[in-house]
């Protein structure tokens, strides 16, 4: 029983090592994607509110993106 537990532990540690190594290897792709997902999640409520007020979704998205850039600059 303890041998099976030991093998599972070794496999889990090896899998975690591979995942961390892959994240480091693909960090130039992962970081921008993570930032884009975060920004999309932060801007979605503003777009939804504008759509609720009758603004077309693409116009609402442009307004929120331009407003975010204007605030951040």
SULPE-V842838 format. One record per residue. N is the residue number from 0. RES is the residue in one small letter. PSI is psi in radians with two decimals (999 if undefined). NEAR is the number of other C-alpha atoms within 8 Angstrom. Layout:
{{N RES PSI NEAR} {N RES PSI NEAR}}
//
This chain:
{{0 x -0.75 4} {1 x -0.46 5} {2 x -0.70 6} {3 x -0.68 7} {4 x -0.69 8} {5 x -0.75 8} {6 x -0.69 8} {7 x -0.75 8} {8 x -0.78 8} {9 x -0.73 8} {10 x -0.72 8} {11 x -0.77 8} {12 x -0.73 8} {13 x -0.71 8} {14 x -0.73 8} {15 x -0.71 8} {16 x -0.77 8} {17 x -0.73 8} {18 x -0.77 8} {19 x -0.70 8} {20 x -0.76 8} {21 x -0.68 8} {22 x -0.70 9} {23 x -0.70 7} {24 x -0.68 7} {25 x 0.39 8} {26 x -0.52 8} {27 x -0.28 7} {28 x -0.63 7} {29 x -0.73 9} {30 x -0.86 8} {31 x -0.63 8} {32 x -0.68 8} {33 x -0.71 8} {34 x -0.74 8} {35 x -0.73 8} {36 x -0.68 8} {37 x -0.80 8} {38 x -0.70 8} {39 x -0.72 8} {40 x -0.61 8} {41 x -0.53 7} {42 x -0.30 10} {43 x -0.74 8} {44 x -0.63 8} {45 x -0.73 9} {46 x -0.77 12} {47 x -0.70 9} {48 x -0.77 8} {49 x -0.67 12} {50 x -0.67 11} {51 x -0.54 7} {52 x 0.00 6} {53 x 0.11 6} {54 x 2.37 9} {55 x 2.57 8} {56 x -0.74 10} {57 x -0.63 6} {58 x -0.72 8} {59 x -0.72 13} {60 x -0.73 9} {61 x -0.76 8} {62 x -0.79 8} {63 x -0.71 11} {64 x -0.79 9} {65 x -0.73 8} {66 x -0.69 8} {67 x -0.74 8} {68 x -0.71 8} {69 x -0.68 7} {70 x -0.68 6} {71 x -0.32 5} {72 x 999 4}}
//
